[in-house]
Amino acid sequence: METDDSGPLRPRERIIRTARELFRRHGVRGVGVDAIAEQAGTNKMTLYRHFGSKDDLIVACMRDVALEGDQIWIDLESAHPGDPLAQLHVWLREAAECVVGDSRGCDMANAAVELAETDHPARHVIEECKTAHRNALAKLCREAGIAKAELLADSLWLLLEGAQVSSQSIGAAGPSAHLIAIGEAMIAAYAQQAPKAKTKARAAVSA
């Protein structure tokens, strides 16, 4: 029986973990509930008792991914309390490690590509999660004293998303290998603009 640090997994947790692994390898459209139930050591009746449909299971998997993502911000604050700039640099390094260490890319981005229906419930979860993480990154940039925090956050976010796709298509040795160097250059460039902005503001007040 599959376990984690707290002991044996309950059927619902086991099904979600199994579904996520299979979705990652084969795509959300490439694996059916029969295969998921069998791999999870259960049956379709149990699966449907916890999830009314495969779409509901996909939603649950995306929410599970979102919870893992939320923990990142908690860990950053715990590791570097009160130092948003240090948190920003650590976020970048951890993002690079994720890209290099996982050739399958982002679970949410992969699912979004397969779920062509714009009203699919899982797409709403993906949009909410991605938006929340982008906003958290922008908040971190603002707290770090970046003058154009929103623009830097969008630049770093697009860099990460692009690196994940590049790593999938041509491998981790391609452009994605320079994610940290590019990201650090971005942060440095935007950080240098902050003192100038403050100087101009003081000059305006003095005038």
C-alpha positions as CSV (number, residue, x, y, z in Angstrom):
1,M,0.0,0.0,0.0
2,E,1.3,3.4,-0.9
3,T,2.2,5.6,2.1
4,D,3.6,9.0,2.9
5,D,5.3,10.4,6.0
6,S,2.0,10.2,7.9
7,G,1.3,6.6,7.0
8,P,-0.9,4.8,4.5
9,L,-2.7,7.0,2.0
10,R,-6.4,7.1,2.0
11,P,-8.2,6.0,-1.2
12,R,-8.9,9.6,-2.3
13,E,-5.4,10.7,-1.8
14,R,-4.0,7.5,-3.4
15,I,-6.2,8.1,-6.5
16,I,-5.2,11.7,-6.8
17,R,-1.5,10.9,-6.5
18,T,-1.8,8.1,-9.0
19,A,-3.8,10.2,-11.4
20,R,-1.2,13.0,-11.3
21,E,1.6,10.6,-12.1
22,L,-0.3,9.1,-15.0
23,F,-1.5,12.4,-16.3
24,R,2.2,13.6,-16.1
25,R,3.4,10.7,-18.2
26,H,0.5,10.3,-20.6
27,G,-1.5,13.5,-20.5
28,V,-5.0,14.1,-19.0
29,R,-6.6,12.9,-22.2
30,G,-4.2,9.9,-22.7
31,V,-5.3,7.9,-19.7
32,G,-8.7,6.6,-18.6
33,V,-10.3,6.0,-15.2
34,D,-9.8,2.2,-15.6
35,A,-6.1,2.6,-15.7
36,I,-6.1,5.1,-12.9
37,A,-8.2,2.9,-10.6
38,E,-6.1,-0.2,-11.4
39,Q,-2.8,1.6,-10.8
40,A,-4.2,3.1,-7.5
41,G,-5.1,-0.4,-6.3
42,T,-8.8,0.3,-6.2
43,N,-11.8,0.1,-8.6
44,K,-13.9,2.4,-10.7
45,M,-16.8,2.3,-8.2
46,T,-14.5,3.7,-5.5
47,L,-13.0,6.2,-7.9
48,Y,-16.5,7.5,-8.9
49,R,-17.6,7.6,-5.2
50,H,-14.9,10.1,-4.5
51,F,-15.0,11.9,-7.9
52,G,-18.2,12.2,-9.8
53,S,-16.4,12.1,-13.2
54,K,-13.0,12.1,-14.7
55,D,-13.2,15.9,-15.1
56,D,-13.8,16.2,-11.3
57,L,-10.7,14.1,-10.8
58,I,-8.7,16.4,-13.1
59,V,-9.9,19.4,-11.1
60,A,-8.9,17.7,-7.8
61,C,-5.4,17.0,-9.3
62,M,-5.0,20.6,-10.3
63,R,-6.1,21.8,-6.9
64,D,-3.5,19.4,-5.4
65,V,-0.8,21.0,-7.6
66,A,-2.0,24.4,-6.5
67,L,-1.6,23.5,-2.8
68,E,2.0,22.4,-3.4
69,G,2.6,25.7,-5.2
70,D,1.2,27.7,-2.3
71,Q,3.7,26.1,0.1
72,I,6.6,27.6,-1.9
73,W,5.7,31.2,-0.7
74,I,5.4,30.0,2.9
75,D,8.8,28.3,2.7
76,L,10.4,31.4,1.1
77,E,9.2,33.6,4.0
78,S,10.3,31.0,6.6
79,A,13.8,30.8,5.1
80,H,14.3,34.5,4.7
81,P,11.9,36.4,7.0
82,G,11.6,40.1,6.3
83,D,14.0,39.9,3.3
84,P,11.9,40.0,0.1
85,L,14.9,40.5,-2.2
86,A,16.6,37.4,-0.8
87,Q,13.2,35.5,-1.3
88,L,13.1,36.7,-4.9
89,H,16.5,35.4,-5.7
90,V,15.7,32.0,-4.0
91,W,12.4,31.9,-6.0
92,L,14.5,32.2,-9.1
93,R,16.9,29.5,-8.2
94,E,14.1,27.1,-7.2
95,A,12.3,27.8,-10.4
96,A,15.5,26.9,-12.4
97,E,15.9,23.7,-10.4
98,C,12.3,22.8,-11.2
99,V,12.8,23.4,-14.9
100,V,16.1,21.5,-15.1
101,G,15.0,18.6,-12.9
102,D,11.6,17.9,-14.6
103,S,11.6,17.4,-18.4
104,R,7.8,17.1,-18.4
105,G,7.3,20.7,-17.5
106,C,4.4,22.3,-15.6
107,D,1.4,20.0,-14.8
108,M,-1.0,22.9,-15.1
109,A,0.4,24.3,-18.4
110,N,0.3,20.8,-19.9
111,A,-3.3,20.2,-18.8
112,A,-4.3,23.6,-20.1
113,V,-3.0,22.7,-23.6
114,E,-5.0,19.5,-23.6
115,L,-8.2,21.0,-22.2
116,A,-9.4,22.9,-25.3
117,E,-12.8,23.7,-23.7
118,T,-12.4,27.2,-22.3
119,D,-15.2,26.5,-19.8
120,H,-13.7,23.3,-18.5
121,P,-13.7,23.5,-14.6
122,A,-10.0,22.6,-14.4
123,R,-9.1,25.5,-16.6
124,H,-10.6,27.9,-14.1
125,V,-8.5,26.3,-11.3
126,I,-5.4,26.6,-13.5
127,E,-6.2,30.3,-14.3
128,E,-6.8,31.1,-10.6
129,C,-3.6,29.4,-9.5
130,K,-1.4,30.9,-12.1
131,T,-2.8,34.3,-11.5
132,A,-2.4,34.0,-7.8
133,H,1.3,33.0,-8.1
134,R,2.0,35.8,-10.6
135,N,0.4,38.2,-8.2
136,A,2.5,36.8,-5.3
137,L,5.6,37.3,-7.3
138,A,4.6,40.9,-8.1
139,K,4.0,41.5,-4.4
140,L,7.5,40.1,-3.6
141,C,9.0,42.5,-6.2
142,R,7.1,45.5,-4.7
143,E,8.3,44.6,-1.2
144,A,11.8,44.2,-2.5
145,G,11.7,47.9,-3.6
146,I,11.6,47.3,-7.3
147,A,10.4,50.4,-9.1
148,K,8.5,48.6,-11.9
149,A,7.4,45.6,-9.8
150,E,4.5,44.5,-12.0
151,L,6.7,44.6,-15.2
152,L,9.5,42.6,-13.5
153,A,7.1,40.0,-12.2
154,D,5.6,39.6,-15.7
155,S,9.1,39.3,-17.2
156,L,10.2,36.7,-14.7
157,W,6.9,34.8,-15.0
158,L,7.2,34.7,-18.8
159,L,10.8,33.6,-18.5
160,L,9.9,30.7,-16.3
161,E,6.9,29.6,-18.5
162,G,9.1,29.9,-21.6
163,A,11.9,28.0,-20.0
164,Q,9.6,25.1,-19.1
165,V,8.5,24.8,-22.7
166,S,12.0,25.1,-24.0
167,S,13.2,22.4,-21.7
168,Q,10.5,20.1,-23.0
169,S,11.1,20.8,-26.6
170,I,14.9,20.9,-26.9
171,G,16.1,19.8,-23.5
172,A,17.5,21.3,-20.3
173,A,20.9,22.1,-22.0
174,G,19.2,24.6,-24.3
175,P,18.2,28.2,-23.5
176,S,16.5,27.2,-20.3
177,A,19.9,26.4,-18.8
178,H,20.5,30.1,-18.6
179,L,17.3,30.9,-16.7
180,I,19.1,31.9,-13.5
181,A,21.6,34.2,-15.4
182,I,18.8,35.8,-17.4
183,G,16.6,36.2,-14.3
184,E,19.4,37.7,-12.2
185,A,20.1,40.2,-14.9
186,M,16.5,41.2,-15.0
187,I,16.3,41.6,-11.3
188,A,19.5,43.7,-11.2
189,A,18.3,45.9,-14.1
190,Y,15.0,46.7,-12.5
191,A,16.5,47.1,-9.0
192,Q,18.9,49.7,-10.3
193,Q,15.9,51.8,-11.5
194,A,14.5,52.2,-7.9
195,P,17.1,54.7,-6.6
196,K,16.6,56.8,-9.7
197,A,12.9,56.9,-9.2
198,K,13.3,58.0,-5.6
199,T,15.8,60.7,-6.6
200,K,13.4,62.1,-9.2
201,A,10.6,62.1,-6.6
202,R,12.8,64.0,-4.1
203,A,13.8,66.6,-6.8
204,A,10.1,67.1,-7.7
205,V,9.2,67.8,-4.1
206,S,12.2,70.2,-3.6
207,A,11.1,72.1,-6.7
